[in-house]
Amino acid sequence: MGVRNMKSPWRNKRAWLLVVMAGTLSFQVQAQSADTSDVSATGYECTQAPQVTPSTPGEWLERGLWASHCYTFQARAVAIDAVGVRTLAMSHRIQDGVRQQVVQYLDGPSVSIERHSPVGWLAWTEESENGELPSPERWTSHLEQFYTIRVEEETRVAGRDAIKLVFEPHDEWRFAHEWWLDRDTGLLLKHILNDQNDRVIETFQITQLQSPEQYAGNVHAYESGSVQQTPWQSTWLPDGFVAQPVSFTNDERYQRVYSDGLATVSIFVESVSSDDKPALQAGVRQLGVSGVAIEQYVSDGKRWQIIAIGEVPVDTLQRIVSSIRFEPLADTAQESGDPDGVAE
């Protein structure tokens, strides 16, 4: 089994990342598939979104986040990375407080992906003690600890007036981002991801935004989840990456997801002791915009395969997988990004 076989399912995942950027930004960092039984009666009341035109980068971020879950729209878009050029048709609708997201590839074989889901939790912030939903303000505050964010220019994208935001990371463990937000609605029109040498890794751009309309009701949210325990721990993560609630596939396969608010890293740990589960080749790979790091680990005579995938430098992913340990940690705070927790 080669790493190349991971491209097809990961490409489908990329489709959802494109929807995230265009219609849900970072609100959707909810790792499991949508399950309407987890929908909370509470949510985000779209009429409470700020109406004043933003004047600071933080205010623009908050407006973008409100827009990402309070607007319905249809769009055409193009995504360009090392894999190639892809054109897509997308739609974001809200019915009775539940979002309907559809992505359709317009190049090559016809592929259409549809998902119904509430708004995911702002998982890089912690739930407040009184049960209130995490706020866009807290998301913005978290990002500003790890990125320098500035408004760079006003321009036009897809025939619409836009404002450009630049996110410069404070360390070498994550990439730089550039966003163009629609001045009228706050929706994301364009996104560029740059590596440490300021080279463009991916460009995503709306080419036609059709009928954006603000939803007037309450957009439902998931019930608060909890981070499940695993028989392994990551002893190092970049500062600001917070664990997400996920669902396990079975007793022999585990997943954990971390996000700093812009970047997300997924870690998969699976037993490969049996002959019917061949291991992937260890090392690092670049699959289009996403990096992959793979290692094998032996614990108590059982062989495990560790895979980290994310839109961060491959050095970051390699350090994360190298930090995985199967003995319980006395202090789980080591997963908060404390560099002193690195096992050399």
KOLLUMMAR-296159 format. One record per residue (C-alpha): x, y, z; residue in one letter. Coordinates in nm, 2 decimals, padded with zeros to 4 digits. Example, Ala and Ser with C-alpha at 12.3 -4.5 7.8 and 13.67 -1.06 7.14 Angstrom:
# KOLLUMMAR-296159
     xx     yy     zz rest
  01.23 -00.45  00.78    A
  01.37 -00.11  00.71    S
***
This chain:
# KOLLUMMAR-296159
     xx     yy     zz rest
  00.00  00.00  00.00    M
  00.16  00.32 -00.11    G
  00.11  00.68  00.01    V
 -00.03  00.76 -00.34    R
 -00.34  00.57 -00.25    N
 -00.43  00.83  00.01    M
 -00.48  01.10 -00.26    K
 -00.84  01.00 -00.35    S
 -01.00  01.02  00.00    P
 -00.78  01.32  00.09    W
 -00.90  01.50 -00.22    R
 -01.26  01.45 -00.10    N
 -01.16  01.60  00.23    K
 -01.00  01.89  00.05    R
 -01.34  01.96 -00.10    A
 -01.48  02.02  00.25    W
 -01.18  02.24  00.34    L
 -01.28  02.45  00.04    L
 -01.63  02.48  00.17    V
 -01.50  02.57  00.51    V
 -01.30  02.86  00.36    M
 -01.58  02.99  00.15    A
 -01.88  02.93  00.37    G
 -01.79  02.83  00.72    T
 -01.44  02.95  00.79    L
 -01.31  02.81  01.11    S
 -01.65  02.74  01.27    F
 -01.67  02.39  01.14    Q
 -01.37  02.24  01.33    V
 -01.58  01.94  01.43    Q
 -01.41  01.62  01.35    A
 -01.69  01.37  01.34    Q
 -01.96  01.35  01.07    S
 -02.27  01.54  01.12    A
 -02.52  01.38  01.36    D
 -02.84  01.57  01.41    T
 -02.90  01.40  01.75    S
 -02.61  01.61  01.88    D
 -02.78  01.94  01.78    V
 -02.82  02.18  02.07    S
 -03.13  02.39  02.11    A
 -02.90  02.68  02.14    T
 -02.70  02.83  01.86    G
 -02.59  03.16  01.71    Y
 -02.85  03.42  01.65    E
 -02.77  03.58  01.32    C
 -02.95  03.90  01.40    T
 -02.69  03.96  01.67    Q
 -02.41  03.99  01.42    A
 -02.24  04.34  01.44    P
 -02.38  04.58  01.19    Q
 -02.11  04.85  01.21    V
 -01.84  04.85  00.94    T
 -01.52  04.70  01.09    P
 -01.22  04.93  01.14    S
 -00.96  04.68  01.28    T
 -00.83  04.34  01.17    P
 -01.00  04.18  01.47    G
 -01.33  04.33  01.39    E
 -01.30  04.21  01.03    W
 -01.22  03.86  01.15    L
 -01.53  03.86  01.37    E
 -01.74  03.98  01.08    R
 -01.60  03.71  00.86    G
 -01.69  03.44  01.12    L
 -02.05  03.57  01.16    W
 -02.09  03.58  00.78    A
 -01.96  03.23  00.74    S
 -02.25  03.08  00.92    H
 -02.52  03.35  00.87    C
 -02.52  03.38  00.49    Y
 -02.67  03.15  00.23    T
 -02.52  03.17 -00.12    F
 -02.42  02.99 -00.43    Q
 -02.07  03.02 -00.59    A
 -01.83  02.91 -00.85    R
 -01.46  02.88 -00.74    A
 -01.12  02.77 -00.85    V
 -00.85  02.60 -00.65    A
 -00.49  02.59 -00.76    I
 -00.21  02.39 -00.59    D
  00.06  02.14 -00.68    A
 -00.20  01.87 -00.77    V
 -00.35  02.09 -01.04    G
 -00.63  02.33 -01.11    V
 -00.99  02.24 -00.99    R
 -01.31  02.43 -01.06    T
 -01.60  02.39 -00.82    L
 -01.96  02.48 -00.78    A
 -02.06  02.53 -00.41    M
 -02.38  02.62 -00.22    S
 -02.44  02.70  00.14    H
 -02.81  02.69  00.26    R
 -02.97  02.70  00.60    I
 -03.30  02.54  00.67    Q
 -03.46  02.54  01.02    D
 -03.12  02.64  01.16    G
 -02.93  02.35  01.00    V
 -02.68  02.41  00.72    R
 -02.68  02.23  00.39    Q
 -02.34  02.24  00.22    Q
 -02.28  02.10 -00.13    V
 -01.95  02.09 -00.33    V
 -01.94  01.97 -00.69    Q
 -01.62  01.92 -00.89    Y
 -01.66  02.05 -01.24    L
 -01.34  01.90 -01.38    D
 -01.29  01.53 -01.46    G
 -01.53  01.26 -01.32    P
 -01.85  01.41 -01.18    S
 -01.81  01.42 -00.80    V
 -02.07  01.58 -00.57    S
 -02.05  01.59 -00.20    I
 -02.33  01.70  00.03    E
 -02.35  01.74  00.41    R
 -02.61  01.85  00.65    H
 -02.48  01.98  00.97    S
 -02.51  02.24  01.25    P
 -02.24  02.49  01.32    V
 -01.94  02.32  01.48    G
 -01.78  02.44  01.80    W
 -01.51  02.69  01.81    L
 -01.29  02.42  01.94    A
 -00.97  02.62  01.99    W
 -01.14  02.80  02.27    T
 -01.27  02.62  02.58    E
 -01.63  02.61  02.68    E
 -01.72  02.87  02.94    S
 -01.82  02.75  03.28    E
 -02.18  02.87  03.25    N
 -02.24  02.68  02.92    G
 -02.23  02.98  02.69    E
 -02.12  02.91  02.33    L
 -01.77  03.02  02.24    P
 -01.78  03.36  02.07    S
 -01.62  03.50  01.75    P
 -01.44  03.75  01.98    E
 -01.26  03.46  02.17    R
 -01.16  03.30  01.84    W
 -01.01  03.63  01.72    T
 -00.83  03.67  02.06    S
 -00.68  03.33  02.03    H
 -00.55  03.38  01.67    L
 -00.39  03.71  01.77    E
 -00.16  03.52  02.01    Q
  00.00  03.32  01.74    F
 -00.03  03.54  01.42    Y
  00.03  03.90  01.35    T
 -00.29  04.01  01.17    I
 -00.31  04.32  00.96    R
 -00.53  04.49  00.71    V
 -00.31  04.54  00.40    E
 -00.53  04.68  00.12    E
 -00.87  04.73 -00.03    E
 -00.92  04.57 -00.37    T
 -01.17  04.38 -00.58    R
 -01.23  04.01 -00.61    V
 -01.49  03.84 -00.84    A
 -01.63  04.19 -00.92    G
 -01.69  04.27 -00.55    R
 -01.52  04.52 -00.32    D
 -01.29  04.33 -00.08    A
 -01.06  04.39  00.22    I
 -00.73  04.19  00.25    K
 -00.61  04.04  00.57    L
 -00.26  03.90  00.62    V
 -00.18  03.64  00.89    F
  00.19  03.62  00.97    E
  00.28  03.33  01.21    P
  00.50  03.40  01.51    H
  00.70  03.08  01.47    D
  00.82  02.84  01.20    E
  00.56  02.57  01.28    W
  00.28  02.70  01.07    R
  00.21  02.87  00.74    F
  00.11  03.23  00.65    A
 -00.23  03.30  00.52    H
 -00.39  03.58  00.32    E
 -00.76  03.64  00.31    W
 -00.98  03.86  00.10    W
 -01.32  03.93  00.27    L
 -01.62  04.07  00.08    D
 -01.67  04.42  00.22    R
 -02.04  04.41  00.19    D
 -02.11  04.06  00.35    T
 -01.78  03.96  00.52    G
 -01.77  03.63  00.32    L
 -01.43  03.49  00.22    L
 -01.37  03.55 -00.15    L
 -01.01  03.45 -00.18    K
 -00.75  03.26  00.03    H
 -00.38  03.21 -00.04    I
 -00.16  02.98  00.17    L
  00.22  03.06  00.17    N
  00.51  02.85  00.30    D
  00.80  02.97  00.51    Q
  00.98  03.10  00.20    N
  00.67  03.31  00.10    D
  00.60  03.07 -00.19    R
  00.23  03.01 -00.27    V
  00.12  02.66 -00.18    I
 -00.25  02.70 -00.27    E
 -00.48  02.97 -00.41    T
 -00.85  02.94 -00.36    F
 -01.08  03.20 -00.51    Q
 -01.45  03.26 -00.56    I
 -01.50  03.36 -00.92    T
 -01.87  03.42 -00.90    Q
 -02.07  03.48 -00.58    L
 -02.44  03.45 -00.64    Q
 -02.73  03.57 -00.42    S
 -02.57  03.61 -00.08    P
 -02.85  03.66  00.17    E
 -02.83  03.68  00.55    Q
 -03.02  03.42  00.75    Y
 -03.26  03.59  00.99    A
 -03.29  03.31  01.25    G
 -03.09  03.09  01.49    N
 -02.82  02.87  01.34    V
 -02.80  02.56  01.56    H
 -02.48  02.43  01.72    A
 -02.35  02.09  01.82    Y
 -02.38  01.99  02.18    E
 -02.05  02.03  02.35    S
 -01.82  01.73  02.30    G
 -01.53  01.60  02.50    S
 -01.19  01.50  02.40    V
 -01.17  01.12  02.43    Q
 -00.88  00.95  02.59    Q
 -00.64  00.74  02.38    T
 -00.37  00.49  02.48    P
 -00.11  00.73  02.34    W
 -00.02  01.09  02.38    Q
  00.14  01.36  02.17    S
  00.42  01.51  02.39    T
  00.47  01.81  02.16    W
  00.24  02.04  01.96    L
  00.30  02.39  01.84    P
  00.17  02.66  02.09    D
 -00.20  02.73  02.04    G
 -00.31  02.39  01.90    F
 -00.61  02.27  02.10    V
 -00.75  01.92  02.10    A
 -01.09  01.86  01.93    Q
 -01.36  01.60  02.01    P
 -01.36  01.31  01.76    V
 -01.52  00.97  01.73    S
 -01.30  00.65  01.72    F
 -01.35  00.40  01.44    T
 -01.28  00.09  01.66    N
 -01.06 -00.04  01.93    D
 -00.76 -00.07  01.70    E
 -00.78  00.28  01.53    R
 -00.77  00.61  01.70    Y
 -00.78  00.97  01.58    Q
 -00.71  01.31  01.74    R
 -00.75  01.65  01.58    V
 -00.59  01.98  01.69    Y
 -00.64  02.33  01.56    S
 -00.49  02.67  01.63    D
 -00.79  02.84  01.47    G
 -00.65  02.85  01.12    L
 -00.45  02.53  01.07    A
 -00.57  02.18  01.16    T
 -00.37  01.87  01.22    V
 -00.52  01.52  01.22    S
 -00.33  01.23  01.39    I
 -00.43  00.88  01.31    F
 -00.29  00.58  01.51    V
 -00.37  00.23  01.39    E
 -00.26 -00.12  01.48    S
 -00.08 -00.29  01.19    V
  00.02 -00.61  01.37    S
 -00.20 -00.83  01.15    S
 -00.10 -00.93  00.80    D
 -00.41 -00.78  00.64    D
 -00.31 -00.43  00.75    K
  00.01 -00.35  00.57    P
  00.20 -00.04  00.69    A
  00.27  00.26  00.48    L
  00.62  00.37  00.41    Q
  00.76  00.58  00.69    A
  00.87  00.94  00.60    G
  00.72  01.27  00.50    V
  00.52  01.35  00.18    R
  00.35  01.65  00.03    Q
  00.01  01.57 -00.11    L
 -00.09  01.89 -00.29    G
 -00.15  02.16 -00.02    V
 -00.13  01.91  00.27    S
  00.17  01.75  00.43    G
  00.18  01.39  00.56    V
  00.42  01.24  00.81    A
  00.43  00.86  00.88    I
  00.61  00.66  01.15    E
  00.58  00.32  01.30    Q
  00.59  00.26  01.68    Y
  00.62 -00.07  01.88    V
  00.46 -00.08  02.22    S
  00.42 -00.40  02.43    D
  00.49 -00.61  02.12    G
  00.22 -00.44  01.91    K
  00.31 -00.24  01.61    R
  00.13  00.09  01.55    W
  00.12  00.31  01.24    Q
  00.12  00.69  01.32    I
  00.00  00.93  01.05    I
 -00.02  01.31  01.08    A
 -00.19  01.52  00.81    I
 -00.23  01.89  00.80    G
 -00.18  02.22  00.62    E
  00.14  02.29  00.82    V
  00.51  02.25  00.73    P
  00.62  01.88  00.71    V
  00.88  01.95  00.98    D
  00.59  02.03  01.21    T
  00.41  01.70  01.13    L
  00.73  01.50  01.16    Q
  00.80  01.64  01.50    R
  00.45  01.57  01.61    I
  00.45  01.20  01.51    V
  00.80  01.16  01.66    S
  00.66  01.29  01.99    S
  00.38  01.02  02.02    I
  00.43  00.80  02.32    R
  00.21  00.51  02.44    F
  00.27  00.55  02.81    E
  00.02  00.77  02.99    P
  00.14  01.12  03.07    L
  00.10  01.24  03.43    A
  00.05  01.60  03.31    D
 -00.19  01.62  03.01    T
 -00.10  01.99  02.98    A
  00.20  01.87  02.77    Q
 -00.05  01.86  02.48    E
 -00.10  02.23  02.50    S
  00.21  02.30  02.30    G
  00.47  02.33  02.58    D
  00.81  02.28  02.40    P
  00.95  02.14  02.72    D
  00.73  01.84  02.67    G
  00.92  01.72  02.36    V
  01.07  01.38  02.39    A
  01.41  01.39  02.22    E
***
